[in-house]
């Protein structure tokens, strides 16, 4: 009986308990939506945008703003979060957001917001995280004149257009500050250090890509909790202060592209370093043996400095290394000093432009995760080892100017690196024969092949026809003979062809003016593992950066320029100079409205200059000198902007820029063409007539 009574009591208690819970909740939450003041502030923010990114579909006056898209509230219905990243917002940021007294986090990053950043947000009494990065905000940040503490913990204003001196005293009232990112702006002045004293938990500072000047301040030593310090691409000078090496918690130290001097003698104190980037400075001395104590180091960037000496063998103690970038220094000695087999995680090894000597050490080939290897422009020598085939992940290989011999053996070995997309091996194999046999196989993923300046003899080999993904082919500076093979138009992705400075003969083949990618726009391809340098200051990040080019200059081509050349509408550069071409300049060349460089010099071309060449409005390099052309040079339009050197060596040409002026009849003929209709053309990338890729 007792059991039955208890059962009835339990069934009765359930609805009573539910009613009581509802009653308690209703008493605890007298409001069912955000306040009118908060709603009004949010609506004012949207009203002042020129593009609200579709927010008004949910941000309506007759609905609860806690349910609006991108808005979150606390249990007591106070707005705590506004998260509107990457919404396509345009216009300025309304100060009305500063009226949200309970707002903790505001994220407006990755939009197109402009104007200034309201002080009400930076110096809010509630906001702890403020992110307005990747916008178009401008103006400066004013110093805060107040003694009231602010709760801000994270401030990200990176990638905007802020200018002026960076605040220095403001940070005194931000004792909770943990992270400050002001990179990629135009702030000036010296690096402030007040946050090091004010904020005991301050851990991240990024001031990269600004205009800060002066020395790296010793006061940074007071940021004892700092784990990440970045100030690359500024105008900093002087030595790295010794006090900096006392930041024992530092994991990321990045000061590239400044004018810093001195040595690395104290670097071993930073035992927790994961990333060290001091590239692009004026550092000197050696890499100390103590670098081996940096057991956690994953990335080492010391490129473009004046560091010398041999690589210490202790570098192989940094077993977590993934990237070693030491290019453009004065290192010497043999690479075998370092046992690369102790670096199983190594992905990128870049030693370009140093003075390393001896053979390529076998231990490099045990780095099975290596994706990019560049040893170009050193004093290495010998032949490639078959062990390079162990690098199954290798996509980028550059061994330019390394005194490597036996091209047939090298290509047979490299064919087993099935993932190779980029291969630069020019300035090697001097005076050897281009391999023609069918034993050259593989390379099915190759996009860029550079075999330039090797003085190779023989014909353009058939095995190149198997490289179905080839986009860039550089064979200039050899001694190749014979004609251009008809299979070249079967390389459907090839858009940059440089066969100049060889001894090729015959007429320009129809297949060459029937190449698909010279007729159509390029297809975006995968980025290089390492930047490719055209010069010290110019670099390419992907194959598509090469311009659409046909360069047949400095050969022995004969016959006329085929009329079909006008089909190559995508061409930016056409170089046919220094051959034995005859006949007129074909009218169809005037259809190549994207052309930026045209060189037909030093041939035997005859006839008049087509006046429609004036329609090539992007033409910046033009040379028809040393031919047998005749008649007047157009006195208006694009051609009239070029110097006399573009026309010299044509005795029958006349014009105001030449010693031979036109008579009245010729002048009338020239004037007749002044009214030629201008065609609309599209934007194209600038390109020079000769393209020399050294690495």
C-alpha positions as CSV (number, residue, x, y, z in Angstrom):
1,X,0.0,0.0,0.0
2,X,2.9,2.3,0.8
3,X,4.3,1.6,-2.6
4,X,1.1,2.6,-4.3
5,X,0.8,5.8,-2.4
6,X,4.4,6.8,-3.3
7,X,3.6,6.1,-7.0
8,X,0.6,8.5,-6.9
9,X,2.7,11.1,-5.2
10,X,5.4,10.9,-7.9
11,X,2.9,11.3,-10.7
12,X,1.4,14.3,-8.9
13,X,4.8,15.9,-8.3
14,X,5.8,16.2,-11.9
15,X,3.3,18.8,-13.1
16,X,3.6,20.7,-9.8
17,X,7.4,20.8,-10.3
18,X,7.1,21.9,-13.9
19,X,4.8,24.7,-13.0
20,X,7.1,25.9,-10.3
21,X,10.1,25.8,-12.7
22,X,8.2,28.0,-15.2
23,X,7.2,30.4,-12.4
24,X,10.8,30.7,-11.2
25,X,12.2,31.3,-14.7
26,X,9.5,33.9,-15.5
27,X,10.4,35.7,-12.3
28,X,14.1,35.5,-13.0
29,X,13.7,36.7,-16.6
30,X,11.3,39.6,-16.6
31,X,12.4,40.6,-20.2
32,X,11.9,38.3,-23.2
33,X,14.1,40.2,-25.6
34,X,17.0,42.7,-25.8
35,X,16.4,46.2,-24.7
36,X,15.1,48.9,-27.0
37,X,18.4,50.9,-26.5
38,X,20.5,47.9,-27.7
39,X,18.2,47.3,-30.7
40,X,18.3,51.0,-31.6
41,X,22.1,51.0,-31.5
42,X,22.4,47.9,-33.8
43,X,19.8,49.3,-36.2
44,X,21.7,52.6,-36.3
45,X,24.9,50.7,-37.2
46,X,23.2,49.0,-40.1
47,X,21.5,52.2,-41.3
48,X,24.9,54.0,-41.6
49,X,26.3,51.2,-43.9
50,X,26.3,51.8,-47.6
51,X,26.0,48.0,-48.1
52,X,24.6,46.0,-45.3
53,X,25.3,42.5,-46.8
54,X,21.7,41.4,-46.5
55,X,21.5,41.9,-42.7
56,X,18.2,43.7,-42.9
57,X,16.5,40.4,-43.8
58,X,16.8,39.4,-40.1
59,X,17.6,42.7,-38.4
60,X,14.0,43.9,-38.1
61,X,12.6,46.4,-35.6
62,X,9.7,44.2,-34.6
63,X,11.9,41.1,-33.7
64,X,14.1,40.2,-30.8
65,X,17.7,41.4,-31.6
66,X,19.1,38.5,-29.7
67,X,17.8,36.3,-32.6
68,X,19.3,38.5,-35.3
69,X,22.0,37.0,-37.5
70,X,25.5,37.5,-36.1
71,X,24.1,38.6,-32.7
72,X,24.4,36.7,-29.4
73,X,23.1,37.5,-26.0
74,X,23.7,36.5,-22.4
75,X,21.1,34.7,-20.3
76,X,19.8,38.1,-19.1
77,X,19.2,39.1,-22.7
78,X,22.1,41.5,-23.0
79,X,24.0,41.7,-26.3
80,X,27.4,40.2,-25.8
81,X,28.6,39.3,-29.3
82,X,28.4,40.9,-32.7
83,X,30.1,38.6,-35.3
84,X,29.8,39.9,-38.9
85,X,33.1,38.7,-40.5
86,X,33.2,38.4,-44.3
87,X,29.7,39.7,-44.9
88,X,30.6,42.2,-47.6
89,X,29.8,45.2,-45.4
90,X,30.6,48.6,-46.8
91,X,30.5,52.1,-45.3
92,X,31.8,53.4,-42.0
93,X,31.5,51.9,-38.5
94,X,28.9,53.7,-36.4
95,X,30.0,54.8,-32.9
96,X,26.5,53.6,-31.8
97,X,28.0,50.1,-31.2
98,X,29.8,51.7,-28.3
99,X,26.3,52.0,-26.6
100,X,26.1,48.2,-26.2
101,X,27.2,48.3,-22.6
102,X,27.4,44.5,-22.3
103,X,29.2,43.9,-25.6
104,X,32.2,41.6,-25.0
105,X,33.3,40.6,-28.5
106,X,33.0,42.5,-31.8
107,X,34.2,40.9,-35.1
108,X,33.9,43.0,-38.3
109,X,36.9,41.5,-40.0
110,X,37.2,40.8,-43.8
111,X,34.7,43.4,-45.0
112,X,35.1,46.6,-47.0
113,X,34.5,49.1,-44.1
114,X,36.1,52.5,-44.4
115,X,36.6,55.6,-42.4
116,X,38.0,55.8,-38.9
117,X,37.7,53.3,-36.0
118,X,35.5,54.9,-33.4
119,X,37.3,55.5,-30.1
120,X,34.1,54.2,-28.3
121,X,35.1,50.7,-29.4
122,X,38.8,50.7,-28.8
123,X,38.4,52.2,-25.4
124,X,35.2,50.5,-24.5
125,X,34.4,49.7,-20.9
126,X,33.1,46.2,-21.9
127,X,34.7,44.9,-25.1
128,X,37.4,42.3,-24.5
129,X,37.9,41.2,-28.1
130,X,37.9,43.7,-31.0
131,X,38.7,42.5,-34.5
132,X,38.4,44.8,-37.5
133,X,41.2,43.3,-39.6
134,X,41.2,43.2,-43.4
135,X,39.1,46.3,-44.0
136,X,39.8,49.7,-45.5
137,X,39.8,51.7,-42.3
138,X,42.0,54.8,-42.2
139,X,43.1,57.6,-40.0
140,X,45.0,57.2,-36.8
141,X,44.6,55.9,-33.2
142,X,44.5,58.7,-30.7
143,X,46.1,58.4,-27.3
144,X,43.7,57.7,-24.5
145,X,43.6,60.4,-21.9
146,X,42.1,58.5,-18.9
147,X,43.1,56.6,-15.8
148,X,40.1,54.3,-15.9
149,X,41.1,50.7,-16.6
150,X,39.8,49.1,-19.8
151,X,39.1,45.4,-20.1
152,X,40.4,44.9,-23.7
153,X,42.3,41.6,-24.1
154,X,42.6,41.1,-27.9
155,X,42.9,44.0,-30.5
156,X,43.3,43.1,-34.2
157,X,43.4,46.1,-36.5
158,X,45.7,44.5,-39.1
159,X,45.5,44.9,-42.8
160,X,43.9,48.4,-43.0
161,X,45.1,51.8,-44.0
162,X,45.8,53.3,-40.6
163,X,48.5,56.0,-40.4
164,X,50.3,58.2,-38.0
165,X,52.2,57.6,-34.8
166,X,51.3,54.4,-33.0
167,X,49.9,55.1,-29.5
168,X,52.4,54.6,-26.7
169,X,50.7,55.6,-23.4
170,X,47.3,54.3,-24.1
171,X,48.3,50.8,-23.1
172,X,48.8,51.9,-19.4
173,X,45.1,51.4,-18.8
174,X,44.8,48.0,-20.6
175,X,46.2,45.7,-18.0
176,X,44.3,42.7,-19.4
177,X,45.8,43.0,-22.9
178,X,47.0,39.6,-24.2
179,X,47.3,40.1,-28.0
180,X,47.9,43.1,-30.2
181,X,48.0,42.9,-34.0
182,X,48.5,46.1,-35.9
183,X,50.4,44.6,-38.9
184,X,50.0,45.7,-42.5
185,X,49.2,49.4,-41.9
186,X,51.3,52.5,-42.2
187,X,52.0,53.3,-38.5
188,X,55.1,55.4,-37.8
189,X,57.3,56.1,-34.8
190,X,59.2,53.7,-32.6
191,X,57.9,50.4,-31.2
192,X,56.2,51.2,-27.9
193,X,56.8,49.0,-24.8
194,X,54.3,50.3,-22.3
195,X,52.2,47.2,-22.6
196,X,55.1,45.2,-21.3
197,X,54.9,47.0,-17.9
198,X,51.1,47.4,-17.8
199,X,49.8,44.0,-19.0
200,X,51.4,41.1,-17.1
201,X,49.8,38.5,-19.4
202,X,50.8,40.2,-22.7
203,X,51.8,37.4,-25.1
204,X,51.5,38.4,-28.8
205,X,52.7,41.5,-30.6
206,X,52.6,41.9,-34.4
207,X,53.7,45.2,-35.9
208,X,54.9,43.8,-39.3
209,X,54.5,45.7,-42.5
210,X,54.4,49.2,-41.1
211,X,56.8,52.2,-41.1
212,X,58.3,51.8,-37.6
213,X,61.8,53.1,-37.3
214,X,64.6,53.2,-34.7
215,X,66.1,50.4,-32.8
216,X,64.4,47.3,-31.4
217,X,63.7,48.7,-27.8
218,X,65.4,46.9,-24.9
219,X,62.2,47.6,-23.0
220,X,60.7,44.5,-24.6
221,X,62.5,42.5,-22.0
222,X,59.7,43.4,-19.6
223,X,57.2,41.4,-21.7
224,X,58.2,38.3,-19.8
225,X,55.1,36.3,-21.0
226,X,55.7,37.2,-24.7
227,X,55.4,34.1,-26.9
228,X,55.2,35.8,-30.4
229,X,57.0,38.9,-31.5
230,X,56.8,40.1,-35.1
231,X,57.9,43.4,-36.6
232,X,59.1,42.5,-40.1
233,X,59.1,44.8,-43.1
234,X,59.6,48.1,-41.2
235,X,62.6,50.4,-41.0
236,X,64.2,49.1,-37.9
237,X,68.0,49.4,-37.5
238,X,70.8,48.7,-35.0
239,X,71.6,45.4,-33.3
240,X,69.1,43.1,-31.7
241,X,69.3,44.0,-28.0
242,X,70.7,41.4,-25.7
243,X,67.7,41.9,-23.5
244,X,65.6,40.3,-26.2
245,X,67.2,37.0,-25.7
246,X,65.9,37.0,-22.1
247,X,62.3,36.3,-23.3
248,X,62.6,32.6,-22.6
249,X,59.0,31.9,-23.4
250,X,59.3,33.3,-26.9
251,X,58.2,30.8,-29.6
252,X,58.0,33.0,-32.7
253,X,60.6,35.7,-33.4
254,X,60.1,37.5,-36.7
255,X,62.0,40.6,-37.8
256,X,62.6,40.1,-41.5
257,X,63.2,42.9,-44.1
258,X,64.6,45.6,-41.8
259,X,68.2,46.9,-41.5
260,X,69.2,45.0,-38.4
261,X,72.9,44.3,-37.8
262,X,75.0,42.2,-35.5
263,X,75.3,38.5,-34.9
264,X,73.3,35.6,-33.6
265,X,75.5,34.9,-30.6
266,X,72.7,35.0,-28.0
267,X,70.0,33.2,-29.9
268,X,70.5,29.9,-28.1
269,X,68.9,31.4,-24.9
270,X,65.5,31.2,-26.6
271,X,65.1,27.5,-25.9
272,X,61.3,27.6,-26.9
273,X,61.7,29.1,-30.3
274,X,59.6,27.4,-33.0
275,X,60.1,30.0,-35.7
276,X,63.1,32.3,-36.2
277,X,62.8,34.7,-39.1
278,X,65.6,37.3,-39.4
279,X,65.8,37.3,-43.2
280,X,66.5,40.4,-45.3
281,X,68.7,42.2,-42.8
282,X,72.4,43.0,-42.5
283,X,73.3,40.3,-40.0
284,X,76.9,39.0,-40.1
285,X,79.1,36.5,-38.4
286,X,78.5,32.8,-38.2
287,X,75.6,30.6,-37.2
288,X,76.8,29.6,-33.7
289,X,77.2,26.0,-32.7
290,X,74.8,26.6,-29.9
291,X,71.9,26.8,-32.4
292,X,71.6,23.0,-31.9
293,X,70.1,23.8,-28.4
294,X,66.9,25.0,-30.1
295,X,65.3,21.6,-30.0
296,X,61.8,22.9,-30.8
297,X,62.9,24.9,-33.9
298,X,60.7,24.2,-36.9
299,X,61.5,27.2,-39.2
300,X,64.8,28.9,-39.7
301,X,64.9,31.9,-42.0
302,X,68.2,33.7,-42.3
303,X,68.1,34.5,-46.0
304,X,69.4,37.7,-47.6
305,X,72.0,38.6,-44.9
306,X,75.8,38.7,-44.7
307,X,76.2,35.6,-42.7
308,X,79.3,33.6,-43.5
309,X,81.3,30.5,-42.4
310,X,80.3,26.9,-42.5
311,X,77.0,25.4,-41.3
312,X,77.5,24.0,-37.9
313,X,77.1,20.2,-37.6
314,X,74.9,20.9,-34.5
315,X,72.1,22.1,-36.9
316,X,71.2,18.5,-37.2
317,X,70.3,18.5,-33.5
318,X,67.3,20.6,-34.4
319,X,65.3,17.5,-35.3
320,X,62.0,19.3,-35.7
321,X,63.1,21.5,-38.5
322,X,60.7,21.8,-41.4
323,X,62.1,24.8,-43.2
324,X,65.7,25.9,-43.7
325,X,66.1,29.1,-45.7
326,X,69.6,30.4,-45.9
327,X,69.7,31.8,-49.5
328,X,71.7,34.8,-50.5
329,X,74.4,34.8,-47.8
330,X,78.1,34.0,-47.8
331,X,78.1,30.5,-46.4
332,X,80.9,28.2,-47.4
333,X,82.3,24.7,-46.8
334,X,80.7,21.4,-47.6
335,X,77.1,20.6,-46.9
336,X,78.1,17.2,-45.6
337,X,78.9,18.9,-42.3
338,X,75.2,18.6,-41.5
339,X,73.7,15.2,-41.2
340,X,70.3,15.9,-42.9
341,X,69.2,12.3,-42.1
342,X,68.5,13.6,-38.6
343,X,65.9,16.0,-39.9
344,X,63.0,13.7,-40.9
345,X,60.5,16.5,-41.0
346,X,62.4,18.8,-43.4
347,X,60.1,20.0,-46.2
348,X,62.0,23.0,-47.6
349,X,65.7,23.5,-48.0
350,X,66.8,26.7,-49.8
351,X,70.5,27.4,-50.0
352,X,70.4,29.5,-53.2
353,X,73.4,31.9,-53.9
354,X,76.0,30.9,-51.4
355,X,79.5,29.4,-51.6
356,X,78.9,25.8,-50.6
357,X,81.2,23.4,-52.3
358,X,81.7,19.7,-52.8
359,X,79.1,17.1,-53.9
360,X,75.4,17.2,-52.9
361,X,75.4,15.1,-49.6
362,X,73.6,11.8,-49.7
363,X,72.0,12.5,-46.4
364,X,69.7,15.1,-48.0
365,X,68.1,12.2,-50.0
366,X,66.9,10.6,-46.7
367,X,64.5,13.6,-46.0
368,X,61.5,11.8,-47.4
369,X,59.1,14.7,-46.7
370,X,61.2,17.2,-48.7
371,X,58.9,19.1,-51.1
372,X,61.3,21.8,-52.3
373,X,65.1,21.7,-52.7
374,X,67.1,24.6,-54.1
375,X,70.9,24.4,-54.2
376,X,71.4,26.8,-57.2
377,X,74.4,29.1,-57.6
378,X,76.8,27.4,-55.3
379,X,80.1,25.7,-56.1
380,X,78.7,22.2,-56.0
381,X,79.7,19.6,-58.6
382,X,79.4,16.0,-59.6
383,X,76.5,13.9,-60.9
384,X,73.1,13.4,-59.4
385,X,72.8,10.4,-57.2
386,X,70.1,7.8,-57.9
387,X,69.1,8.3,-54.2
388,X,67.3,11.5,-55.2
389,X,64.5,9.1,-56.3
390,X,63.8,8.6,-52.6
391,X,62.3,12.1,-52.5
392,X,58.8,11.0,-53.4
393,X,57.2,14.2,-52.2
394,X,59.5,16.5,-54.1
395,X,57.7,19.0,-56.3
396,X,60.3,21.8,-56.7
397,X,63.9,21.2,-57.6
398,X,66.4,23.9,-58.6
399,X,70.1,23.0,-59.3
400,X,70.9,25.9,-61.6
401,X,74.6,26.7,-62.1
402,X,75.9,23.8,-60.0
403,X,78.4,22.3,-62.4
404,X,76.4,19.1,-62.6
405,X,77.3,16.7,-65.5
406,X,75.7,13.8,-67.4
407,X,72.3,15.2,-68.5
408,X,71.0,11.8,-69.7
409,X,71.7,10.2,-66.3
410,X,70.2,13.2,-64.5
411,X,66.9,13.1,-66.4
412,X,66.6,9.3,-66.1
413,X,67.0,9.6,-62.3
414,X,64.7,12.6,-61.9
415,X,62.0,10.9,-63.9
416,X,61.4,8.8,-60.8
417,X,60.4,11.9,-58.8
418,X,56.8,11.5,-60.0
419,X,55.5,14.6,-58.2
420,X,57.9,17.1,-59.7
421,X,56.1,20.1,-61.1
422,X,59.0,22.6,-61.3
423,X,62.5,21.7,-62.6
424,X,65.3,24.3,-63.0
425,X,68.6,22.6,-64.1
426,X,70.0,25.2,-66.5
427,X,73.6,26.4,-66.6
428,X,74.8,22.8,-66.2
429,X,75.8,19.9,-68.5
430,X,77.9,22.2,-70.7
431,X,78.5,21.1,-74.3
432,X,76.7,17.7,-73.8
433,X,74.2,16.3,-76.2
434,X,70.4,16.7,-75.6
435,X,69.2,13.1,-74.9
436,X,66.9,11.8,-77.6
437,X,66.4,8.2,-76.6
438,X,63.1,6.8,-75.2
439,X,64.7,6.1,-71.8
440,X,63.6,9.5,-70.6
441,X,60.3,8.9,-68.9
442,X,58.2,10.2,-66.1
443,X,57.7,13.9,-65.5
444,X,53.9,13.5,-66.0
445,X,53.2,16.3,-63.6
446,X,55.9,18.7,-64.7
447,X,54.7,22.3,-65.4
448,X,58.0,24.2,-65.7
449,X,61.2,22.9,-67.3
450,X,64.3,25.1,-67.6
451,X,67.2,23.7,-69.5
452,X,68.6,27.0,-70.6
453,X,72.2,28.1,-71.1
454,X,73.7,24.6,-71.2
455,X,75.1,24.7,-74.8
456,X,73.4,21.4,-75.5
457,X,73.6,20.1,-79.0
458,X,71.1,18.0,-81.0
459,X,67.5,18.5,-81.8
460,X,64.4,19.4,-79.8
461,X,63.8,15.9,-78.4
462,X,60.7,13.9,-78.8
463,X,60.5,12.9,-75.1
464,X,59.3,16.5,-74.4
465,X,56.1,15.7,-76.2
466,X,55.2,13.4,-73.3
467,X,55.1,16.3,-70.8
468,X,51.4,16.8,-71.2
469,X,51.1,19.3,-68.3
470,X,54.0,21.5,-69.3
471,X,53.2,25.2,-69.1
472,X,56.7,26.8,-69.4
473,X,59.5,25.6,-71.6
474,X,62.9,27.3,-71.4
475,X,65.5,26.0,-73.8
476,X,67.3,29.2,-74.7
477,X,71.0,29.6,-74.8
478,X,71.8,26.1,-76.3
479,X,73.1,24.9,-79.6
480,X,70.0,23.1,-80.7
481,X,69.6,22.5,-84.5
482,X,66.9,21.3,-86.8
483,X,63.3,22.5,-87.0
484,X,60.6,23.0,-84.4
485,X,58.7,19.7,-84.3
486,X,55.0,19.6,-85.2
487,X,54.0,17.9,-82.0
488,X,54.6,21.1,-80.1
489,X,50.9,22.1,-80.5
490,X,49.9,18.9,-78.7
491,X,51.2,20.4,-75.4
492,X,47.8,21.9,-74.6
493,X,48.9,23.9,-71.5
494,X,52.1,25.4,-72.9
495,X,51.9,29.2,-72.9
496,X,55.5,30.3,-72.4
497,X,58.0,29.1,-75.0
498,X,61.6,30.4,-75.2
499,X,63.7,28.7,-77.8
500,X,65.9,31.8,-78.4
501,X,69.7,31.8,-78.9
502,X,69.9,28.4,-80.6
503,X,70.6,27.3,-84.2
504,X,67.1,26.2,-85.2
505,X,66.3,26.4,-88.9
506,X,63.4,26.2,-91.4
507,X,60.2,28.2,-91.6
508,X,58.1,29.1,-88.6
509,X,55.9,25.9,-88.5
510,X,52.2,26.1,-88.6
511,X,52.1,24.0,-85.4
512,X,53.8,26.8,-83.5
513,X,51.1,29.3,-84.4
514,X,48.4,26.8,-83.6
515,X,49.2,26.3,-79.9
516,X,46.0,26.3,-77.8
517,X,47.3,28.4,-74.8
518,X,48.7,31.1,-77.1
519,X,45.2,31.6,-78.3
520,X,43.3,31.6,-75.0
521,X,43.6,32.9,-71.5
522,X,45.8,30.9,-69.1
523,X,44.4,28.6,-66.5
524,X,45.4,29.3,-62.9
525,X,47.9,26.7,-61.7
526,X,49.3,25.6,-58.4
527,X,51.7,27.9,-56.6
528,X,55.5,27.2,-56.5
529,X,56.8,25.7,-53.4
530,X,59.5,28.4,-53.5
531,X,59.4,31.8,-55.2
532,X,61.2,31.9,-58.6
533,X,63.5,34.8,-59.1
534,X,63.7,36.7,-62.4
535,X,66.0,39.1,-60.7
536,X,67.1,39.9,-57.2
537,X,64.0,42.1,-56.7
538,X,61.4,40.4,-58.9
539,X,60.0,37.0,-58.1
540,X,57.2,34.8,-59.3
541,X,55.0,32.7,-57.0
542,X,53.3,30.5,-59.6
543,X,53.7,29.4,-63.2
544,X,50.9,31.7,-64.4
545,X,53.1,34.6,-63.4
546,X,55.2,33.9,-66.5
547,X,53.8,35.9,-69.4
548,X,52.3,34.4,-72.5
549,X,55.3,34.4,-74.7
550,X,56.7,33.0,-78.0
551,X,60.4,33.7,-78.3
552,X,62.2,32.4,-81.3
553,X,64.9,35.1,-81.5
554,X,68.5,34.5,-82.4
555,X,68.1,31.5,-84.6
556,X,68.2,30.8,-88.3
557,X,64.5,30.7,-89.1
558,X,63.7,31.7,-92.7
559,X,60.7,32.3,-94.9
560,X,57.8,34.7,-94.2
561,X,56.1,35.3,-90.9
562,X,52.9,33.2,-91.3
563,X,49.7,35.1,-91.5
564,X,48.2,32.6,-89.0
565,X,50.3,34.3,-86.3
566,X,47.4,36.7,-85.8
567,X,45.4,33.8,-84.2
568,X,47.6,34.0,-81.1
569,X,45.4,36.5,-79.3
570,X,46.7,35.7,-75.8
571,X,50.3,36.7,-76.7
572,X,51.9,39.3,-74.6
573,X,55.4,39.0,-76.1
574,X,56.5,38.0,-79.5
575,X,60.2,37.9,-80.3
576,X,61.4,36.9,-83.7
577,X,64.5,39.1,-84.0
578,X,67.9,38.0,-85.3
579,X,66.7,35.5,-87.8
580,X,66.5,35.3,-91.6
581,X,62.8,36.1,-92.1
582,X,61.7,37.7,-95.3
583,X,58.5,39.3,-96.7
584,X,56.3,41.9,-95.2
585,X,55.2,42.4,-91.6
586,X,51.9,40.5,-91.8
587,X,48.8,42.6,-91.3
588,X,47.4,39.9,-88.9
589,X,50.0,40.9,-86.2
590,X,47.8,44.0,-85.7
591,X,45.1,41.6,-84.3
592,X,47.4,40.8,-81.3
593,X,45.9,43.6,-79.2
594,X,47.4,42.2,-75.9
595,X,51.0,42.5,-77.1
596,X,53.3,44.4,-74.8
597,X,56.6,43.4,-76.5
598,X,57.2,43.0,-80.3
599,X,60.7,42.5,-81.7
600,X,61.2,41.8,-85.4
601,X,64.6,43.3,-85.6
602,X,67.6,42.1,-87.6
603,X,65.8,40.2,-90.3
604,X,65.1,40.8,-94.0
605,X,61.6,42.1,-93.8
606,X,60.3,44.4,-96.6
607,X,57.4,46.6,-97.3
608,X,55.7,49.3,-95.3
609,X,54.9,49.4,-91.6
610,X,51.3,48.4,-91.1
611,X,49.6,51.5,-89.6
612,X,47.2,49.3,-87.7
613,X,50.1,48.5,-85.4
614,X,49.1,51.8,-83.7
615,X,46.1,49.8,-82.3
616,X,48.4,47.8,-80.1
617,X,47.9,50.2,-77.2
618,X,49.7,48.1,-74.6
619,X,52.9,47.9,-76.7
620,X,55.8,49.1,-74.5
621,X,58.7,47.5,-76.2
622,X,58.9,47.6,-80.0
623,X,61.9,47.0,-82.4
624,X,61.9,46.6,-86.2
625,X,65.4,47.9,-86.7
626,X,67.9,46.4,-89.2
627,X,65.4,45.2,-91.9
628,X,64.6,46.5,-95.4
629,X,61.3,48.2,-94.6
630,X,60.3,51.4,-96.4
631,X,57.9,54.3,-96.3
632,X,56.9,56.7,-93.6
633,X,56.8,55.9,-89.9
634,X,53.3,56.8,-88.5
635,X,53.7,60.2,-86.8
636,X,50.8,59.7,-84.4
637,X,49.6,56.9,-82.2
638,X,51.5,54.3,-80.3
639,X,54.4,53.9,-82.8
640,X,55.2,57.6,-82.6
641,X,56.2,57.1,-78.9
642,X,59.2,54.8,-79.6
643,X,62.7,56.2,-80.1
644,X,64.7,56.2,-83.3
645,X,66.6,53.0,-82.2
646,X,63.3,51.1,-82.8
647,X,63.5,51.9,-86.5
648,X,67.2,52.4,-87.3
649,X,68.9,50.3,-90.0
650,X,66.0,50.6,-92.5
651,X,67.4,53.0,-95.1
652,X,64.1,53.4,-96.9
653,X,62.1,54.4,-93.8
654,X,61.5,58.0,-93.2
655,X,60.0,60.0,-90.3
656,X,60.6,62.8,-87.9
657,X,62.6,60.6,-85.5
658,X,65.1,59.6,-88.2
659,X,67.7,61.5,-90.2
660,X,65.7,60.7,-93.3
661,X,62.6,62.9,-93.3
662,X,59.6,62.1,-95.4
663,X,58.8,64.3,-98.5
664,X,55.4,65.9,-99.0
665,X,53.8,62.8,-100.7
666,X,54.9,60.5,-98.0
667,X,53.7,62.9,-95.3
668,X,50.2,63.0,-96.9
669,X,50.2,59.2,-96.9
670,X,51.1,59.2,-93.2
671,X,48.4,61.8,-92.4
672,X,45.8,59.8,-94.2
673,X,46.0,57.2,-91.5
674,X,45.7,59.5,-88.5
675,X,42.0,58.7,-88.1
676,X,42.4,55.0,-87.6
677,X,39.8,53.6,-85.2
678,X,41.1,52.6,-81.8
679,X,40.1,49.1,-80.7
680,X,39.2,48.3,-77.2
681,X,41.8,46.1,-75.5
682,X,42.0,44.3,-72.1
683,X,44.5,44.7,-69.4
684,X,47.7,42.5,-69.7
685,X,50.8,41.8,-67.5
686,X,54.0,43.6,-68.5
687,X,56.8,41.5,-70.0
688,X,60.3,42.1,-71.3
689,X,61.6,40.7,-74.6
690,X,64.2,38.4,-73.0
691,X,63.1,36.3,-70.1
692,X,66.1,35.0,-68.0
693,X,65.2,32.8,-65.1
694,X,68.3,32.0,-63.1
695,X,66.8,29.7,-60.5
